[in-house]
Amino acid sequence: MPFVDNKNKIIVILGTTASGKTSLGVALARKFDGEIISADSRQVYRGLDIGSGKDLSEYGEVKHHLLDVVDPQDRYSVAAYQRAAFAAIEDILNRGKLPIIVGGSGQYLEAVVENYQLTDIKPDLAERAEKENKSATELFNELEKKNPGFAAKLNNSDKNNKRRLIRYLEVFSNVIARSDSEEAISSGLLRSARHDKYEFLLLGLTYPKEILAERIHRRLIERLEKEGMIQEVSDLHDKKGLSWERLEEFGLEYKFISRYLQEKIDYDQMVELLDRAINQFAKKQMTWFRRWEKKRKINWLENKADAEKIVKEFLEK
């Protein structure tokens, strides 16, 4: 079905990890002459393929955007993603195709859909050096004084991550406008401005807790035992020169496999800890989407047929 644009309509497919977002995105792209824009905070990095779940083989002839756009040694901000996503949207629309944004990174998705006015805050290098000499506990205490409400919502991983704590402090020191959400402030998001030119349809994917846990475990074992995920992490360290510290910053698969390769944990511990962490991550994703749902309708899907029907109605109205 060719896509005839008159209102710059955009499809967004969001959901938890292991919910089948890529498969649905590709199916809808084929059905409605679309192209996919990835919205995943790890898939933007070159070389983070298996662990980030790029599933490149699924795309086939479907054109995709914002995969492999930055070196893993570098940092990539929400503001940089938003600029690149808007550029991709315009490119796709100008060629008469349907933009389909697919991903589970709530900040990336919300920054685009809600059109947050972002700031790439440049750090004061002297102040950053001073902060880097402090412990995570000292940094968290400082953040707690600046914004106790935000600090109270951080999980243990955030509380012990010096890089994130330093960034939070830099943002809170520079933000001059109130954001729609404290989570948004953490990445430098300021106020939102409604899009005049885009109309979004949000489709949500997830599974009941038990089924999702089974899918997560099955996918994890396949990636470990059949797809070479451990070798990928090893190569990123040995051949690409990524430090163990940098790899752990990418979280989940890269964090626990790095610890396994350093012999800090054994294989069985790695699988158990990683399985648990991915399930916790999925829960955190749903918490984000449920919060977002208070101001933006998300159409939670039962199956692919429902998705095609909803998209067709959206494009024809």
N, C-alpha and C positions, 0 to 999 in steps of 0.2 A: 504493500500500500504506500504510494508516494505521499510525502508529507507536504501539504500546501500551507505555507505560513501566512497568517494574517495578524496574529497576536503574539508572535514570538513565544510560543508555548514550549515548556521544558518539563521533561519527566525526571523525577528523582526516585531512585530505588535505594532505600536504606534498610538497615537491620543489623542483627547481631552477627558476630563471626560464625561461619559454618552454616549460614541460613540459606545459601544458594543465590546470593545477589548477582554474582557475575553471570551465572547461567540464565537467570531471568532477564538481565540487561541485554545479553546477546540475543536471546529469543525475541525480545521486543524490538531491538534494533533491526533484526532481519524482517520482522513483520511490518514495521512502520518506517522503514528507510532511515534509520537513525545511526548515530555515532555515539560512542561511549566516552564519558569524561570520568576518570577515576577520582574518587574522593577518599583516599586512604593515606594516612600520614606516614606510612612506611613504604608504600609502593612507589612513591615519588623517587626513592633512592635506587640508583643503579646497583645491581648485584644482589639486592635483597629480594630474591625471587621466590624461592620455595617457602621460606619462613614467613614472608608477608602475604603469601597466598595469591600471587599475581595470576596464576592459572592462564598463562599466555596462550596455551594450546586451545583454550575454549573460544577465543575470539574469531579464529578462522579469517574470513574475509572482512569482518566487521572492523572498521577503523576505530582506534582508541587514542585517547589523549591523556597526558599527565601521568604516564608511567615512565619511570627511568629518566627523570628530568634533572636530577642533581646528584653530585658525587656524595657517597656516604660519609666522607670526611667533613663535609660542609653542613651547615645548619639550614633549615628551611622553615620559614615562618608561616603562620596562617595568612598574614597579609600577602606574602609572595604567592601562596596558593590561590588566594582570591583573585589576584590580578591575572594569573595564568588561566584560571577557570573562566573568567569573564572573556578573556581573549579567545579561548577555545569555543565558548558559546557563540560569540560573534562570527567566528570563522565557519562554524557548522551551519548557523542560520543563513549566512550569506551564500552558502552553496545549496540552499534549499533542503537541508537535512534536518532531522529531529535530534536535538541534544538530549542525551540520557545520562544523567549524573548517577554514578553507582558507587556506593561505599558505606563504610561504617564509622568513619571519623566524624563525630558530632560537630566538632568545632569547624571543620572544613565545610561541611554541609550547611550549617547554620550561617556561617559567614557569607556564603553565596546567596542562599535563599532569602535571608533577612537583610541582605545588603548592608552589613555592618560597615561603618566608617572606621577603617583600621589605621593603626599607626605602627610603623616599623621603628620602635624606639631604639635609638642608638645609645649604647651604654657609655657611661663615663668610665674610661679605662682605669683611672686611678682608684675610683670607688669600687670597681669590680675586683681589682687586685686585692683591695683591703677585705672585701667580702670573702674572696677565695681562701683567705687565711683563717677564716672562722670555721667552726664545726657546723654540722647540719643542725645540731640542737640550738646553737647560738643564732643561726640564721632563722630557724623556725620561731624562736622566741621574739626576734625582731619583727618578723612578719605578723606574729600574733598581736603585737602592740599596734602595728599599723592598721590591720584589719582583722579583728578577732573573729568576725563572722565567717570570713573566707577561710582563715586558718583552721577553724573548727571542722570544716568540710573536707580537709585534705586527708587522704588515706596514709597508711604507714609508709608506703613506697614514696609518695611525694614528700613526706616529712623528712625522709632520710636521703633525698636526692638533692645534693648541694646545687647542681646546675639549675634545676627547676626553682628552687627556693631563691637563688640569686636573681633569676629572671622575674619571678613574681615581685620581688622587692623593687627591681628596676621599673617594672610597669606601674606599680602602685605609687612610686615616687614621681612618675611623670604623667599619669592619667589626669586629665583636667575635665573630663566629662563623665557622667555616670552611664554605665553600660546597662543593657537590658538584663544581664545576668552576671553574677560574680565569676562564674566559670569563664565567661567571655573576657572579663578583665584580665584573667590570668594569661591570656595570649595577646593582650594589647587591643582588644576589641573595644570600640567606643560606641556611640549611639548608632542605631539602625535607621535607615531611610528606605521607605517602601519603594520597590521597583515600579516605575511607570511603564517600562517596556517589556517586562517578562511576566509570564503567568506560569506558576509551578503546580504540578500535580505530584504529591508525595505518596509513594507506595511503600509499605512497610512489610518486612519479612522477619519472622521468628518462628520458634517451635515451642511446645510445652517443655518445661525444664528437663524432664527425663529424656525426651527424644533429642533435645539439643545436646545434652551431655553425651549421649551415645554417638551422635554425629561428630562432636568435637573429638572424642576419644578415637573413633575410627579414622578420622582424617589425620590426627596426630601420628598414629602408628604407621599409616601409609606414607606420610612424609618422612618419617624417621627410617623406616625399613625398606621402602621401595623407591622413594624419590631423591634420596641423597641429601637430606636437610643438614645432617651433621657435617658432611663434607663441604656443603656451602658455607657454613659458619667457619670451618677450619680454613677454607680458601680465602675468605674475607680477611682473616687474621694473617695468614702466612703469605698469601700472594698479593693481596690488596693493601696490606699494611695497617688495617684497622686495629687499634688497641683493644684489649679486652674490656677496658672501661667504656670505650665508645660503643662496642658491640652490646654491652649490657644496657646502655642507655636506650637502645631500640626495644628493650623489653621482651617479655614472653619468650618465644623460641630462641631469640638471639641471646637473651640473658641466661637462660638455664643451660642451653647447649654450651655456651662459653664457660660456665662454671664446671660443666662435665668435662670439657676438653682441658681445663686446668686441673682436673682431678680433685676438685673441691667437693664434688658429689659423684656417686656412682650412677650407672645407667638407670637402674630401677628408681632411684631417688629423683633423677632428672625427669623421668616420665611422670611420676606421681606429682611432683611439684609443678611441672608444666601443665599437666592436665587440670590441676586445681586452679592455677593462675588463669588459664584461658577461660574456664567457666566463670571465674570472678570477673574477668574482663567483659564477658558477654552480659553479665548482670549489670555492670557499670554502664555498658552501652544502652541497655534498656532503660536504666534510670535516666540517662540523658534524653532519650527519645520521649519518654513519658513526660518529662519536664517541658520539653519543646512542644509537645502535643497540646499543652495548655493554651498556646497561642497560634498554633498552626495545625490544620487538619492533616492527619496521617491515615491513609487508607490501608489498614492491615489486611493482608491477603490470605485467602485459604488455599488458592491454587493458581497456576499460570493462566487458566481460562478466565478467571476473575480479572486478572491483570489486563489481559487483552481487551476485555469488554470495557473496563473503566477507562483505559487509555483511548480507545476508539471514541467513546462518548465525549471525553475531554477534548480531543482534537476536532471533533465535528461541531461542538457547540459554538 
